[in-house]
Amino acid sequence: MRKKFYFLFFLIIFLFTSIFAKETKKETLWRYDLEKAIFYALKDENLFEIQDLAINLKGSSLQESIWNILMWEERNIKYDFEKANLPEPIIYIWTTGEIEVIQGENNVFQTPYETIQLGKGVCKDYALLTAGLLLKMNYFPIYILEIEFQNDPIKHTAVGMVVDGWLFILDQNPPPMDPGTYYKHWFYNEGKIIKNINLYEINKKEGFNVLKYNLKVEDFKSLDYEPTSKDLEYIGLSLMKIFKDNFSNLNVDNRVS
């Protein structure tokens, strides 16, 4: 009787441990999948620890807030070249539901707070951190772009925000770029040709929602903003205001146009 009791007891413990192990592995699947990482890392309960930083970096406008975030990341987060050289993760899910990481086990998504604590990350970590800070500043919708190249198997991840009706790409370092300029940046500066763009729209208007779209490359390239004389005039007036606000001893010379 006692042997039967011990057998049943250890059987229950074994089954519980096996189920728990499988559930734990399922929960960590977000570490290897962008869509799952967005759902996990950007939910409000997982952004609590970056709240103070978001408050400190929030500016008087969306444009100022974006600039503050990118400048802070440039100064405080280093690009993790060691992680960038790791192989892309390959995941196999068995019929039992068990998850096996075949390669790239350490090439994982980090939460925004983990990236701050480590002080380093790769493009996908920068993207989640930028998106997380913008969400905590109560800006939405936010876009995360998953970019594939014709001549490089490694994907790239960046954030997009709409400013005054134009989509701008926020990618680790300032300045933000419109899609056309961003496409040319990759082509001329990095020698890479963008072939496909998956776009995830993150919204908090009615709960936490994520929608996935596919952007045609030609449409992406066509969003190429051309500066006009009005833009130059606006920049001039803005600079004048900055000088007036910060250097009260200077006087305007009206002969200088």
N, C-alpha and C positions, 0 to 999 in steps of 0.2 A: 504494500500500500504506500509506504514511504517512498519507494523507488518511483512509483507511478506519479506521485505528487511532485517529486523533484524534476521528473522528466517533463511534466506539463508546465511547471514553473519556468524551467530553462527554455522550453519551446516558446512560451509567451514572450519572454525577454528577448529571444532571438528574433521573433517576428516583429516586435516593437522596434528593436534596434535597426532592422533591415528597412522597415517602412520609414523610420525617421531619417536614416541615411539617404534614402531615395528622395525624400522630400527636401532635405538639405541641398542635395545636388540640383534638384529642380529649381530651388530658390536662387542658386548661384548661376543659373543659365544666363541671367541678364549680364553677367560679366563678359559674355562672348557675343552678344547680339545687340545691335544698335537699337532696334525698335523696343526690345525688352528693357534695355538700359534707360531709354527715355522714360518709359512708364515707371521704372523703379526709382531712378536717381533724381528725377525732377518732380516727384510728388511732394506736396508741401511738407509732409512730416519728415521727409529726408533732406529738407533744405533749412531746417531750423537753425543749424549751427553756422550758417553763413549769413544769417539775418543782419547781424551787426555790421558786417562788411558791406552788405547791400545798402544799408542806411547811410553809411559813411560815403559811399561812392555815388549815391544818387544825386544827380544835378538838377538844375532848374528846368531842364527839358530832356526829351528822349535823346537828342543829339549829344548833349553834354554828358548824359549818363553813359551812353555808349563809349564816348571818348575816354571818360574816367575809368571804365572797366578795362578797356584795351591798354591804356597806359599803366594801370596797376598790374595787369598780367605781364606786360613786358618787363616791368621792374622786379616782379616777385616770383614769377613762375619760369623755370628753365625748361627748355625742350629736352626731353629724355631720349637721347640718341641711343642709349643701350636698349631701351624698350622698343624703339622704332626698328631696331635690327632683329628683333625676335620674329620668328615665323608667324604668319597669320594663323589664328586658331582654327582647328578642324574638330568639329564635334560630331560624335556618333551617339544616337539615341537607340538603345536596344529595345526589342519588343516588350521587355519587362518594364520599360520606362526608365531604366537606369541610364545615366548620362556618362559617356566616356570622352575625355579630352585627349584626342590622339596626338595633337601637336599644338604648340603655342599656349601652353597652360598658364604662363605668367603674363601673356599679352592680353590683359583684361581692361575693361572699362573701370574707371575710378569714379566715385561719387565726387561732387564738387568739393566737399569738405576734405576728402582724402587728398585731392590734388593740392589744396591749400596747405595741408599738413605736410605733405611730401615736398612741396615746393617745386614740383616738376610733373611733366606729363607729355603726352603726344597729342596730335590734333583732336582725337575724339574726347580726350580729357579736357582740353581747352574749351571745346564746344559745349560740353555739359556744364562746365563752370560758368561760361559766359551766359548760357541760357538760364541757368539756375539763378544767377545774380539779377538778370532782367526780370525773371518771374517774381523774385522777392521784392523787386522795385515796383511790382504790379503793372508791368508792361506786357501786353499780349495783343494779338498772337505773335508767337516767336517761331521761327523756322529753323530746322536743322537740315542741312544738305549733305547727302551721302553721294560723293562724286566718284565716278569710275573713269579711267583713262584708256585710250586706245593702245598706248605703248607702255603701260605700267600696270601690273596686276594688283598693286596695292591701292586700296581706296583711300579717299581723303574725306574728312568731315569738317564742316564749318557751320556757322550760325548766320541766319539771314533775318533782317528786320526791315519793315517798310517805313520809310521816312518821307513825309510829304508826297505820298503816292508812288515812291520809287523804292524798289528792293535794293538793299545794300548788304554786301557780304562782310561779316566780321570774322576775321581769320587770324587769331593769335596775336598779331601785331597791328598797330595802326598803319595806314589809314583804312577806313572802310572803303569798299569799292563797289561800283555798280556791276551787274553781271557781265556786261560787255567788256569792261576794263579787266574784270577778274579772269575772264576767259583768255584775254590777250596776255595777262600776267603769267598764267600757267604756260602758255605757248611760247612766249618770247623769253621769259626769265627762267623757267624750269624745263623747257623743252618737252612738255607733256600736252597731249591733246585730249580735252574732255569729250567723252563719248556718251555718257549717260548721267542723269541727275535724279536721284530720288529725294523728294522733299517731304519732310514731316512737319505738319502744322500743329503747333501746341497752343491750346487755348484754355483759359480759365474762366471764360464767360459764364458757362453753366457747368460747374465742376471741372474736372481735369480731363480734357479730351485731346486725342491725337489722331490726325487724319494723314494718310499717306498719298502722295501724288507722284507722278512721273513727269518731269519737265523735258520738253524737247530741246535739244541743244541749240537748234536754230532760233527758237524763241528766246532762250537764255542769252545768246549772243546779241540778239537784236535790242536788248535792254541796255543800250550804250548811250549814256547821257553825254550830250555835247554842251560844254559851258558856253554861255552867251555874254554879251556886254552887260546885261542886267546882273548876272552873277558877279562879275568883276566890280560893278558898282556897289552891290550888297557887301562884298568882302571889304571894299574900301571904307564904307560907312561903319561896318562892324569893327574894323581895326581902329578907326577914329574914336569910336565910343570907348574901346578898351584903353586907348591912350588917355582920353579925358578922365576916365574913372580911376586910373592908376597913377597918373602923373599930373597932379593938379597945377604944378608949376609951369607946365607947357601951355603955350598959346597957339591958337589956330592961325596960320598964315593963309588968308583967303586968296592970295595970288597963286598958291599951289593948288592945281586942280587934280 
